[in-house]
């Protein structure tokens, strides 16, 4: 089992689903490469489960499955900072 799965199970999260609009996702991610879109969806899922994303690139990269900084630069605008 991956470390992320162990962490999520340990936190006893109860989020089994979240609203996802495939049409909006495809339109909003049409310019992304397959790698970028994959990282984007993995981060969306992590955000739904945890409520937020870490403010640390190494942690984000791990959640996204090994995301490069170049990939993050392509999807960073999809995740606005809370103020």
MODELLER restraints for C-alpha pairs under 7 A, 6 or more apart:
rsr = mdl.restraints
at = mdl.atoms
rsr.add(forms.Gaussian(group=physical.xy_distance, feature=features.Distance(at['CA:13:A'], at['CA:49:A']), mean=6.78, stdev=0.5))
rsr.add(forms.Gaussian(group=physical.xy_distance, feature=features.Distance(at['CA:15:A'], at['CA:49:A']), mean=5.90, stdev=0.5))
rsr.add(forms.Gaussian(group=physical.xy_distance, feature=features.Distance(at['CA:18:A'], at['CA:48:A']), mean=6.78, stdev=0.5))
rsr.add(forms.Gaussian(group=physical.xy_distance, feature=features.Distance(at['CA:29:A'], at['CA:37:A']), mean=6.35, stdev=0.5))
rsr.add(forms.Gaussian(group=physical.xy_distance, feature=features.Distance(at['CA:36:A'], at['CA:71:A']), mean=5.62, stdev=0.5))
rsr.add(forms.Gaussian(group=physical.xy_distance, feature=features.Distance(at['CA:36:A'], at['CA:75:A']), mean=6.97, stdev=0.5))
rsr.add(forms.Gaussian(group=physical.xy_distance, feature=features.Distance(at['CA:39:A'], at['CA:64:A']), mean=4.78, stdev=0.5))
rsr.add(forms.Gaussian(group=physical.xy_distance, feature=features.Distance(at['CA:39:A'], at['CA:65:A']), mean=7.00, stdev=0.5))
rsr.add(forms.Gaussian(group=physical.xy_distance, feature=features.Distance(at['CA:39:A'], at['CA:67:A']), mean=6.64, stdev=0.5))
rsr.add(forms.Gaussian(group=physical.xy_distance, feature=features.Distance(at['CA:40:A'], at['CA:75:A']), mean=6.57, stdev=0.5))
rsr.add(forms.Gaussian(group=physical.xy_distance, feature=features.Distance(at['CA:42:A'], at['CA:63:A']), mean=7.00, stdev=0.5))
rsr.add(forms.Gaussian(group=physical.xy_distance, feature=features.Distance(at['CA:42:A'], at['CA:64:A']), mean=5.37, stdev=0.5))
rsr.add(forms.Gaussian(group=physical.xy_distance, feature=features.Distance(at['CA:43:A'], at['CA:63:A']), mean=6.54, stdev=0.5))
rsr.add(forms.Gaussian(group=physical.xy_distance, feature=features.Distance(at['CA:43:A'], at['CA:64:A']), mean=5.74, stdev=0.5))
rsr.add(forms.Gaussian(group=physical.xy_distance, feature=features.Distance(at['CA:47:A'], at['CA:53:A']), mean=5.53, stdev=0.5))
rsr.add(forms.Gaussian(group=physical.xy_distance, feature=features.Distance(at['CA:54:A'], at['CA:60:A']), mean=6.42, stdev=0.5))
rsr.add(forms.Gaussian(group=physical.xy_distance, feature=features.Distance(at['CA:61:A'], at['CA:67:A']), mean=4.51, stdev=0.5))
rsr.add(forms.Gaussian(group=physical.xy_distance, feature=features.Distance(at['CA:61:A'], at['CA:68:A']), mean=6.96, stdev=0.5))
